[in-house]
Amino acid sequence: MAQVHFTAWLRELVPNGPVQAAGAMTVGDALTAVFEAEPQVRGYVLDERGELRKHVCVFADGTRLANKAALSHPIRPEATLYVMQALSGG
């Protein structure tokens, strides 16, 4: 099962992490499994169109994924994902 970890701020919404995502073949599949178990975090990760929010960053097995391609990125069944809010500004 893929493990989905959340950084500190999002972990307040998902206190019992990491969340196990069975049957995930893509990052999007893993997140869908998380949202089924923890629906309150969906709106912080995805926008109203179901796309990754602009300031959310996903790492799969240590590699930062491009925002637009992150949800369709294939993962191994035992992948480790980190979901975090990216910082912007100067």
PyRosetta script that sets phi, psi and omega in degrees:
from pyrosetta import init, pose_from_sequence

init()
pose = pose_from_sequence("MAQVHFTAWLRELVPNGPVQAAGAMTVGDALTAVFEAEPQVRGYVLDERGELRKHVCVFADGTRLANKAALSHPIRPEATLYVMQALSGG")
pose.set_psi(1, 138.7)
pose.set_omega(1, 175.1)
pose.set_phi(2, -69.8)
pose.set_psi(2, 144.8)
pose.set_omega(2, 175.1)
pose.set_phi(3, -106.9)
pose.set_psi(3, 130.7)
pose.set_omega(3, 179.2)
pose.set_phi(4, -114.0)
pose.set_psi(4, 117.4)
pose.set_omega(4, 179.9)
pose.set_phi(5, -104.9)
pose.set_psi(5, 147.6)
pose.set_omega(5, 176.4)
pose.set_phi(6, -120.9)
pose.set_psi(6, 144.1)
pose.set_omega(6, 176.9)
pose.set_phi(7, -72.2)
pose.set_psi(7, 171.9)
pose.set_omega(7, -168.1)
pose.set_phi(8, -49.5)
pose.set_psi(8, -48.9)
pose.set_omega(8, -175.8)
pose.set_phi(9, -64.6)
pose.set_psi(9, -46.7)
pose.set_omega(9, 179.3)
pose.set_phi(10, -71.0)
pose.set_psi(10, -25.9)
pose.set_omega(10, 179.1)
pose.set_phi(11, -64.6)
pose.set_psi(11, -21.3)
pose.set_omega(11, 173.6)
pose.set_phi(12, -62.4)
pose.set_psi(12, -28.4)
pose.set_omega(12, 177.8)
pose.set_phi(13, -86.6)
pose.set_psi(13, -23.3)
pose.set_omega(13, -178.4)
pose.set_phi(14, -129.4)
pose.set_psi(14, 72.9)
pose.set_omega(14, -172.0)
pose.set_phi(15, -69.5)
pose.set_psi(15, -20.3)
pose.set_omega(15, -175.8)
pose.set_phi(16, -100.3)
pose.set_psi(16, 37.2)
pose.set_omega(16, -178.3)
pose.set_phi(17, -82.9)
pose.set_psi(17, 168.5)
pose.set_omega(17, 0.2)
pose.set_phi(18, -72.4)
pose.set_psi(18, 158.1)
pose.set_omega(18, -179.5)
pose.set_phi(19, -96.9)
pose.set_psi(19, 134.3)
pose.set_omega(19, 178.0)
pose.set_phi(20, -86.2)
pose.set_psi(20, 133.2)
pose.set_omega(20, -179.3)
pose.set_phi(21, -120.6)
pose.set_psi(21, 96.6)
pose.set_omega(21, -178.7)
pose.set_phi(22, -75.6)
pose.set_psi(22, 143.6)
pose.set_omega(22, 173.9)
pose.set_phi(23, 73.3)
pose.set_psi(23, 11.5)
pose.set_omega(23, -177.6)
pose.set_phi(24, -75.0)
pose.set_psi(24, 130.5)
pose.set_omega(24, 176.6)
pose.set_phi(25, -112.0)
pose.set_psi(25, -19.1)
pose.set_omega(25, 177.0)
pose.set_phi(26, -135.0)
pose.set_psi(26, 167.4)
pose.set_omega(26, 174.8)
pose.set_phi(27, -58.5)
pose.set_psi(27, -41.5)
pose.set_omega(27, 178.6)
pose.set_phi(28, -60.0)
pose.set_psi(28, -40.4)
pose.set_omega(28, 176.8)
pose.set_phi(29, -62.2)
pose.set_psi(29, -43.9)
pose.set_omega(29, -179.3)
pose.set_phi(30, -62.9)
pose.set_psi(30, -44.6)
pose.set_omega(30, 179.9)
pose.set_phi(31, -66.1)
pose.set_psi(31, -36.8)
pose.set_omega(31, 176.6)
pose.set_phi(32, -59.4)
pose.set_psi(32, -42.2)
pose.set_omega(32, 177.8)
pose.set_phi(33, -63.5)
pose.set_psi(33, -39.5)
pose.set_omega(33, 177.6)
pose.set_phi(34, -63.4)
pose.set_psi(34, -44.7)
pose.set_omega(34, -177.6)
pose.set_phi(35, -65.8)
pose.set_psi(35, -29.1)
pose.set_omega(35, 175.9)
pose.set_phi(36, -66.7)
pose.set_psi(36, -38.6)
pose.set_omega(36, -179.8)
pose.set_phi(37, -83.9)
pose.set_psi(37, -31.8)
pose.set_omega(37, -175.0)
pose.set_phi(38, -133.4)
pose.set_psi(38, 69.6)
pose.set_omega(38, -173.1)
pose.set_phi(39, -61.8)
pose.set_psi(39, -23.2)
pose.set_omega(39, -177.7)
pose.set_phi(40, -66.6)
pose.set_psi(40, -18.1)
pose.set_omega(40, -177.5)
pose.set_phi(41, -89.6)
pose.set_psi(41, -16.3)
pose.set_omega(41, -175.2)
pose.set_phi(42, -53.2)
pose.set_psi(42, -50.4)
pose.set_omega(42, -176.5)
pose.set_phi(43, -65.5)
pose.set_psi(43, -18.5)
pose.set_omega(43, 176.8)
pose.set_phi(44, -85.5)
pose.set_psi(44, -21.0)
pose.set_omega(44, -176.9)
pose.set_phi(45, -101.7)
pose.set_psi(45, -42.1)
pose.set_omega(45, -178.1)
pose.set_phi(46, -111.7)
pose.set_psi(46, 150.2)
pose.set_omega(46, 176.0)
pose.set_phi(47, -87.2)
pose.set_psi(47, -173.7)
pose.set_omega(47, -176.7)
pose.set_phi(48, -67.1)
pose.set_psi(48, -16.4)
pose.set_omega(48, 176.7)
pose.set_phi(49, -93.4)
pose.set_psi(49, -0.5)
pose.set_omega(49, -178.9)
pose.set_phi(50, 83.1)
pose.set_psi(50, 15.3)
pose.set_omega(50, 178.1)
pose.set_phi(51, -99.4)
pose.set_psi(51, 155.0)
pose.set_omega(51, 177.6)
pose.set_phi(52, -59.6)
pose.set_psi(52, 131.9)
pose.set_omega(52, 179.3)
pose.set_phi(53, -61.3)
pose.set_psi(53, 151.9)
pose.set_omega(53, -175.6)
pose.set_phi(54, -55.6)
pose.set_psi(54, -39.0)
pose.set_omega(54, -175.3)
pose.set_phi(55, -103.2)
pose.set_psi(55, 25.4)
pose.set_omega(55, 173.7)
pose.set_phi(56, -109.1)
pose.set_psi(56, 135.3)
pose.set_omega(56, -176.2)
pose.set_phi(57, -121.2)
pose.set_psi(57, 137.9)
pose.set_omega(57, 179.1)
pose.set_phi(58, -122.4)
pose.set_psi(58, 133.3)
pose.set_omega(58, 172.6)
pose.set_phi(59, -112.8)
pose.set_psi(59, 133.0)
pose.set_omega(59, 175.8)
pose.set_phi(60, -117.0)
pose.set_psi(60, 116.4)
pose.set_omega(60, -178.9)
pose.set_phi(61, 49.7)
pose.set_psi(61, 43.0)
pose.set_omega(61, 174.8)
pose.set_phi(62, 86.9)
pose.set_psi(62, -1.8)
pose.set_omega(62, -179.4)
pose.set_phi(63, -107.8)
pose.set_psi(63, 125.9)
pose.set_omega(63, 177.4)
pose.set_phi(64, -72.4)
pose.set_psi(64, 131.4)
pose.set_omega(64, -178.3)
pose.set_phi(65, -97.2)
pose.set_psi(65, 143.4)
pose.set_omega(65, 174.8)
pose.set_phi(66, -62.5)
pose.set_psi(66, 137.2)
pose.set_omega(66, -174.5)
pose.set_phi(67, -53.4)
pose.set_psi(67, -49.0)
pose.set_omega(67, -175.0)
pose.set_phi(68, -67.7)
pose.set_psi(68, -28.0)
pose.set_omega(68, -176.0)
pose.set_phi(69, -101.3)
pose.set_psi(69, -4.2)
pose.set_omega(69, -171.5)
pose.set_phi(70, -60.1)
pose.set_psi(70, -45.8)
pose.set_omega(70, -174.5)
pose.set_phi(71, -65.4)
pose.set_psi(71, -30.3)
pose.set_omega(71, -179.1)
pose.set_phi(72, -93.7)
pose.set_psi(72, 1.2)
pose.set_omega(72, -178.7)
pose.set_phi(73, -66.0)
pose.set_psi(73, 125.1)
pose.set_omega(73, 178.6)
pose.set_phi(74, -70.7)
pose.set_psi(74, 144.2)
pose.set_omega(74, 178.1)
pose.set_phi(75, -130.6)
pose.set_psi(75, 158.3)
pose.set_omega(75, 174.5)
pose.set_phi(76, -76.7)
pose.set_psi(76, 155.4)
pose.set_omega(76, 179.3)
pose.set_phi(77, -57.6)
pose.set_psi(77, -30.0)
pose.set_omega(77, -178.5)
pose.set_phi(78, -102.6)
pose.set_psi(78, 25.2)
pose.set_omega(78, -177.7)
pose.set_phi(79, -63.2)
pose.set_psi(79, 154.6)
pose.set_omega(79, 173.1)
pose.set_phi(80, -115.8)
pose.set_psi(80, 121.0)
pose.set_omega(80, -179.5)
pose.set_phi(81, -112.8)
pose.set_psi(81, 141.7)
pose.set_omega(81, 173.0)
pose.set_phi(82, -120.7)
pose.set_psi(82, 128.6)
pose.set_omega(82, 178.5)
pose.set_phi(83, -114.5)
pose.set_psi(83, 125.5)
pose.set_omega(83, -178.5)
pose.set_phi(84, -144.8)
pose.set_psi(84, 160.8)
pose.set_omega(84, 174.4)
pose.set_phi(85, -89.0)
pose.set_psi(85, 126.6)
pose.set_omega(85, 178.2)
pose.set_phi(86, -75.6)
pose.set_psi(86, 148.7)
pose.set_omega(86, 176.6)
pose.set_phi(87, -95.2)
pose.set_psi(87, 143.1)
pose.set_omega(87, 176.0)
pose.set_phi(88, -136.3)
pose.set_psi(88, 169.1)
pose.set_omega(88, -179.4)
pose.set_phi(89, 111.1)
pose.set_psi(89, -172.6)
pose.set_omega(89, -176.2)
pose.set_phi(90, -143.4)
pose.dump_pdb("model.pdb")
